[in-house]
Amino acid sequence: MKTIFITGGTGYIGTRLIGLLLGRGHRVIALVRPGSEQKLPAGAEVICSNPFKADSFESSVPAGCTFVQLLGVPHPSPRKRDLFYSIDLASLKASADAAFHAGAAHFVYVSVAQEPTNIMKDYQAARAAGEQYVIDKGLSHTFIRPWYVLGPGHWWPILFLPLYTVLRWLPATRQKATALGLVTIRQMLSALVSAIEYPERTGDIMDVEAIKTQKKAG
């Protein structure tokens, strides 16, 4: 059994991950803002505090735990540019500071694919800055880099699967199409479980292709 401290536990990935981790026998502590407690799966321990102020919750982070950073702007789009820095990056810095001072054993961060794009460059830049902040803190880490996660309420990109197939077949576009490929929520959950339970196997970075090859969890 591991102890996992998680931010963003009330979100699209977070609620599913918490339920999966609890079912696997792990202890899960979730940081939420006051008033959001009821959104968490039953069985999670709740810490109500400000996710943007490390000193407000770092005393609740157990030494030796795995810290999972999921907090971020839902449904990212180019028009949310400023929020990528004021929410995603700001919360990441607070989490990394808290994890460092508490003595967390491993830091798992759901980042984003870093293959250059024009339409989502600010989102990628904010997440890249977050990765670098974790590295600069000297935290043992795994960065998980999906592009788009297919699942309930998030199925519309599946319309582009035939196009992805063609682009992966063409030498000129193969690298970008592979790096910016689509993954499923099930694949993401399996990747997260692997990073939490076996960080020595997953390594520092899990890109789209690595996410797709993780053994099914649950």
ZIZI-V923916 format. One record per residue. SS is DSSP state (A for helix, B for strand, O for the rest). D_FIRST is the distance of its C-alpha to the first C-alpha in Angstrom with 1 decimal. Layout:
ss: (SS & SS)
d_first: (D_FIRST & D_FIRST)
//
This chain:
ss: (O & O & B & B & B & B & B & O & O & O & O & O & O & A & A & A & A & A & A & A & A & A & A & O & O & O & B & B & B & B & B & B & O & O & O & O & A & A & A & O & O & O & O & O & B & B & B & B & O & O & O & O & O & A & A & A & O & A & A & A & O & O & O & O & O & B & B & B & B & O & O & O & O & O & O & O & O & A & A & A & A & A & A & A & A & A & A & A & A & A & A & A & A & A & A & A & A & A & A & A & A & A & O & O & O & B & B & B & B & B & O & O & O & O & O & O & O & O & O & O & A & A & A & A & A & A & A & A & A & A & A & A & A & A & A & A & A & O & O & O & B & B & B & B & O & O & O & B & B & B & O & O & O & O & O & A & A & A & A & A & A & A & A & A & A & A & A & A & A & O & O & O & O & A & A & A & A & A & A & O & O & B & B & B & A & A & A & A & A & A & A & A & A & A & A & A & A & O & A & A & A & A & O & O & B & B & O & A & A & A & A & A & O & O & O & O & O & O)
d_first: (0.0 & 3.8 & 6.9 & 9.6 & 13.2 & 15.5 & 19.3 & 21.3 & 19.0 & 22.1 & 23.5 & 24.1 & 21.0 & 18.8 & 19.1 & 18.3 & 15.2 & 13.8 & 14.6 & 13.0 & 9.6 & 9.8 & 11.0 & 8.1 & 5.9 & 4.8 & 7.0 & 10.2 & 13.3 & 16.4 & 19.6 & 22.7 & 26.3 & 27.8 & 28.9 & 26.2 & 23.6 & 24.7 & 23.9 & 20.1 & 18.3 & 17.8 & 14.6 & 14.2 & 15.1 & 18.4 & 20.1 & 23.7 & 25.4 & 27.4 & 25.4 & 28.4 & 28.5 & 25.8 & 27.0 & 26.5 & 22.7 & 21.6 & 21.3 & 18.5 & 16.4 & 13.9 & 14.7 & 12.3 & 10.7 & 11.3 & 14.5 & 15.6 & 19.4 & 20.9 & 23.7 & 27.1 & 30.3 & 30.2 & 32.5 & 33.6 & 37.3 & 39.9 & 41.3 & 38.1 & 38.7 & 38.7 & 35.5 & 33.6 & 34.4 & 34.4 & 31.2 & 29.1 & 30.0 & 30.3 & 26.9 & 25.4 & 27.2 & 26.1 & 22.4 & 22.8 & 24.7 & 22.1 & 19.3 & 21.6 & 22.7 & 19.3 & 18.1 & 15.4 & 14.1 & 14.7 & 16.8 & 16.9 & 20.3 & 21.9 & 25.4 & 28.3 & 30.3 & 32.7 & 35.5 & 38.6 & 39.8 & 42.4 & 41.3 & 37.8 & 38.5 & 37.7 & 34.3 & 33.6 & 35.1 & 32.9 & 29.7 & 31.0 & 31.7 & 28.2 & 26.9 & 29.4 & 28.4 & 24.8 & 26.3 & 28.8 & 26.2 & 24.8 & 21.2 & 19.1 & 19.1 & 19.1 & 21.9 & 22.0 & 25.7 & 26.7 & 30.2 & 30.2 & 27.5 & 29.1 & 28.0 & 29.3 & 31.9 & 31.8 & 33.6 & 37.0 & 36.4 & 36.2 & 40.0 & 40.0 & 38.3 & 41.7 & 42.6 & 39.4 & 40.3 & 43.7 & 42.6 & 40.1 & 43.1 & 45.4 & 45.1 & 46.0 & 43.2 & 40.6 & 38.4 & 38.4 & 37.8 & 34.8 & 33.3 & 33.9 & 32.8 & 31.1 & 27.5 & 26.1 & 23.4 & 21.6 & 21.9 & 20.7 & 17.5 & 16.8 & 17.7 & 15.4 & 12.3 & 13.6 & 14.2 & 10.7 & 8.9 & 12.1 & 14.3 & 16.3 & 17.5 & 18.3 & 20.3 & 21.9 & 23.5 & 23.0 & 26.4 & 27.6 & 28.0 & 24.5 & 23.0 & 25.1 & 24.0 & 20.2 & 19.1 & 18.7 & 15.3 & 15.0)
//
